[in-house]
């Protein structure tokens, strides 16, 4: 990776962290547009599916243990939801450099879009929101159930929605930063004149 690729990755993660922190604090933890890119099929695809993408900390073992403990501690989905929003609202998103490059998504295993992304093995993620945008090509893989990234993704999603699709698959997205670049966000529509 060359220096400019690393800079773009940091800018992207900084943008993601700011958005997600705002979402945790102001939108009750629900993902904003920055967390829901259009994931296009294949390296050159221009059609795809909008997915909610999770960014992952570099160190996940301790977080997995915390999330598992909270699942055992309470069976109340509202308490779990409030706990995770509190965690994310504090210092979770404060340091962009504490996040790894890999991103994940939890999908129903029978979903045609998940199967198509896995069959293609590559995708283009188009992130656009509030005047900023990034095009991030990525390799797509299915993460094994015992992969700590998959475990964290499942636990994180469970705190937000205890009725996860079953069976499900955890997709891993490995960005190819050398091919990624900033893009202009779509302009805001002009208000209609009366």
C-alpha positions as CSV (number, residue, x, y, z in Angstrom):
1,X,0.0,0.0,0.0
2,X,1.4,3.4,-0.9
3,X,1.1,6.4,1.3
4,X,-1.8,8.0,-0.5
5,X,-3.8,4.7,-0.2
6,X,-3.2,4.8,3.6
7,X,-4.3,8.4,3.7
8,X,-7.5,7.6,1.8
9,X,-8.2,4.7,4.1
10,X,-7.8,7.0,7.1
11,X,-10.0,9.7,5.6
12,X,-12.7,7.2,4.9
13,X,-12.5,5.7,8.4
14,X,-12.6,9.1,9.9
15,X,-15.7,10.0,7.9
16,X,-17.3,6.7,8.9
17,X,-16.5,7.2,12.6
18,X,-17.9,10.7,12.6
19,X,-21.1,9.5,11.0
20,X,-21.5,6.5,13.2
21,X,-20.9,8.5,16.3
22,X,-23.5,11.0,15.3
23,X,-25.9,8.1,14.5
24,X,-25.3,6.5,17.9
25,X,-25.8,9.8,19.7
26,X,-28.6,11.5,17.6
27,X,-30.3,8.7,15.7
28,X,-30.8,6.2,18.5
29,X,-28.0,4.0,17.1
30,X,-29.6,3.4,13.7
31,X,-27.3,3.5,10.7
32,X,-27.1,6.6,8.6
33,X,-26.6,6.7,4.9
34,X,-22.8,6.6,5.3
35,X,-23.1,3.0,6.7
36,X,-25.4,1.8,3.9
37,X,-23.5,1.8,0.6
38,X,-24.7,0.5,-2.7
39,X,-22.7,-2.8,-3.0
40,X,-22.3,-3.4,-6.7
41,X,-21.8,-6.9,-8.0
42,X,-18.3,-7.6,-9.5
43,X,-15.3,-5.4,-10.1
44,X,-17.0,-3.3,-12.7
45,X,-20.6,-3.7,-11.7
46,X,-23.1,-0.8,-11.5
47,X,-26.0,-2.7,-10.1
48,X,-26.2,-4.2,-6.7
49,X,-27.8,-4.0,-3.3
50,X,-27.8,-1.5,-0.4
51,X,-26.3,-3.2,2.7
52,X,-25.7,-2.0,6.2
53,X,-21.9,-2.4,6.6
54,X,-20.2,-2.7,9.9
55,X,-16.7,-1.3,10.5
56,X,-14.5,-3.3,12.9
57,X,-12.0,-2.4,15.6
58,X,-8.6,-3.9,15.1
59,X,-8.8,-5.6,18.5
60,X,-12.0,-7.6,18.8
61,X,-11.4,-10.3,21.4
62,X,-12.2,-8.1,24.3
63,X,-15.3,-6.6,22.6
64,X,-16.6,-10.1,21.8
65,X,-16.3,-11.0,25.4
66,X,-18.1,-7.8,26.5
67,X,-20.9,-8.4,24.1
68,X,-21.3,-12.1,25.0
69,X,-21.4,-11.1,28.7
70,X,-24.2,-8.6,28.0
71,X,-26.2,-11.2,26.1
72,X,-26.0,-13.5,29.1
73,X,-26.6,-10.7,31.6
74,X,-30.0,-9.7,30.1
75,X,-32.6,-11.4,28.0
76,X,-34.4,-8.1,27.5
77,X,-33.9,-6.8,23.9
78,X,-34.5,-3.2,25.0
79,X,-31.8,-3.4,27.7
80,X,-29.4,-4.9,25.2
81,X,-30.2,-2.2,22.6
82,X,-29.7,0.6,25.2
83,X,-26.4,-1.0,26.4
84,X,-25.0,-1.1,22.9
85,X,-26.1,2.4,22.0
86,X,-24.4,3.6,25.2
87,X,-21.2,1.8,24.3
88,X,-21.2,3.3,20.8
89,X,-22.1,6.8,22.0
90,X,-19.1,7.1,24.3
91,X,-15.6,6.6,23.0
92,X,-16.1,3.7,20.6
93,X,-15.7,5.8,17.4
94,X,-13.2,8.3,18.8
95,X,-10.1,7.0,17.0
96,X,-10.3,6.2,13.3
97,X,-6.9,4.5,13.4
98,X,-8.3,1.9,15.9
99,X,-10.4,0.4,13.0
100,X,-9.2,-2.3,10.7
101,X,-9.7,-2.3,6.9
102,X,-12.1,-5.3,6.8
103,X,-15.8,-4.5,6.8
104,X,-18.7,-7.0,7.3
105,X,-22.4,-7.5,6.7
106,X,-24.8,-10.1,8.1
107,X,-27.2,-11.4,5.4
108,X,-29.7,-14.2,5.1
109,X,-27.9,-17.2,3.7
110,X,-30.6,-17.8,1.0
111,X,-30.5,-14.1,-0.1
112,X,-29.8,-14.1,-3.9
113,X,-27.7,-10.9,-3.4
114,X,-25.4,-12.6,-0.8
115,X,-24.9,-15.6,-3.1
116,X,-24.2,-13.3,-6.1
117,X,-21.6,-11.3,-4.1
118,X,-19.9,-14.4,-3.0
119,X,-19.9,-15.9,-6.5
120,X,-18.4,-12.7,-8.0
121,X,-15.8,-12.6,-5.3
122,X,-15.4,-8.8,-5.8
123,X,-17.6,-5.8,-5.5
124,X,-17.6,-2.0,-5.7
125,X,-19.0,-0.3,-2.6
126,X,-20.4,3.2,-3.3
127,X,-20.7,5.3,-0.2
128,X,-22.5,8.6,-0.6
129,X,-24.0,11.0,1.9
130,X,-24.1,14.6,2.9
131,X,-21.8,16.0,0.3
132,X,-19.1,13.2,0.5
133,X,-18.6,9.9,-1.2
134,X,-16.2,7.1,-1.7
135,X,-15.9,4.3,-4.2
136,X,-14.3,1.3,-2.5
137,X,-13.6,-1.8,-4.6
138,X,-13.3,-4.9,-2.3
139,X,-12.8,-8.6,-2.3
140,X,-15.9,-10.5,-0.9
141,X,-15.5,-13.6,1.2
142,X,-17.7,-15.6,3.6
143,X,-16.3,-15.4,7.1
144,X,-16.2,-18.7,9.1
145,X,-18.4,-18.9,12.2
146,X,-15.4,-19.1,14.4
147,X,-13.7,-16.0,12.9
148,X,-13.7,-13.3,15.5
149,X,-14.9,-10.7,12.9
150,X,-17.9,-12.9,12.2
151,X,-18.6,-13.4,15.9
152,X,-18.4,-9.7,16.6
153,X,-20.7,-8.9,13.6
154,X,-23.3,-11.4,14.8
155,X,-23.2,-10.2,18.4
156,X,-23.3,-6.5,17.4
157,X,-26.3,-7.1,15.1
158,X,-28.0,-9.2,17.8
159,X,-27.9,-6.3,20.2
160,X,-29.8,-4.2,17.6
161,X,-32.1,-6.9,16.4
162,X,-32.6,-10.1,18.3
163,X,-34.6,-11.6,15.4
164,X,-31.7,-12.1,13.1
165,X,-32.2,-14.0,9.9
166,X,-31.5,-17.7,10.4
167,X,-29.5,-19.2,8.9
168,X,-27.3,-16.3,8.0
169,X,-23.9,-15.7,6.4
170,X,-21.4,-13.1,7.4
171,X,-19.8,-11.4,4.4
172,X,-16.3,-10.0,4.7
173,X,-15.2,-7.0,2.5
174,X,-11.5,-6.5,2.1
175,X,-11.0,-3.1,0.5
176,X,-8.5,-2.6,-2.3
177,X,-7.5,0.9,-1.3
178,X,-5.1,1.3,-4.2
179,X,-8.2,1.3,-6.5
180,X,-10.4,3.3,-4.2
181,X,-11.1,7.0,-4.6
182,X,-13.3,9.9,-3.4
183,X,-16.4,10.7,-5.5
184,X,-18.8,13.5,-5.5
185,X,-21.9,12.9,-3.6
186,X,-25.1,13.3,-5.6
187,X,-26.3,16.8,-5.6
188,X,-29.3,17.7,-3.4
189,X,-32.5,17.9,-5.5
190,X,-33.6,21.4,-6.3
191,X,-36.8,22.5,-4.4
192,X,-39.8,22.8,-6.6
193,X,-40.8,26.3,-7.5
194,X,-44.5,27.2,-7.0
